[in-house]
C-alpha cells in the first residue's frame, strides 16, 4: 500500500499539533466514553426508579395522608441501583463500551416472563409483560445520536488539545 504525504508550506505548526492530538487521542477517547457510560448508567437508574414508582408499586412511604405504606421490595431496590458503566474496549479499531447490571432478575423485568411457582398454578395467572426500560431509553437516545456524537467529538478534541 502506498502512502501519500504532503505538507503545505507554513503548515508545520498545524502538522505538529495534529500529530500531538493523534498521540493523545486513544486516552482521551477512552476517558470521554467512560464519562458517557456513567451518564447512561445514571439515566437508566433514574428511569428504572420512575418506571417502578409509576406502576403503582410505591406511592408514598408513609406519614400523614399517604396512600400506601408499603416499602419497595429488595429486588426493586437492587434493580434501581444495579446499573454500572463497564469497560471501554477497542475492538477492530472501534471503541466500544457497555453499561452492565448486577441484578440477577434484570432480564425478567426487561423481557417479561411467565409466572412460576405457586402463581403459575392459579387459574388466572397471566404472563408478566416486559417493561423494556433500557430498550426504550436507547431508542430515544439513538434519535439524538448525531447531537451526542458531535458533543463527544468536541469533548475529545478539547481534552486532546
C-alpha positions, 0 to 999 in steps of 0.5 A: 500500500502506498502512502501519500504525504504532503505538507503545505508550506507554513503548515508545520505548526498545524502538522505538529499539533495534529500529530500531538492530538493523534498521540493523545487521542486513544486516552482521551477517547477512552476517558470521554466514553467512560464519562458517557457510560456513567451518564447512561448508567445514571439515566437508566437508574433514574428511569428504572426508579420512575418506571417502578414508582409509576406502576403503582408499586410505591406511592408514598412511604408513609406519614400523614395522608399517604396512600400506601405504606408499603416499602419497595421490595429488595429486588426493586431496590437492587434493580434501581441501583444495579446499573454500572458503566463497564469497560471501554474496549477497542475492538477492530479499531472501534471503541466500544463500551457497555453499561452492565447490571448486577441484578440477577432478575434484570432480564425478567423485568426487561423481557417479561416472563411467565409466572412460576411457582405457586402463581403459575398454578392459579387459574388466572395467572397471566404472563408478566409483560416486559417493561423494556426500560433500557430498550426504550431509553436507547431508542430515544437516545439513538434519535439524538445520536448525531447531537451526542456524537458531535458533543463527544467529538468536541469533548475529545478534541478539547481534552486532546488539545 
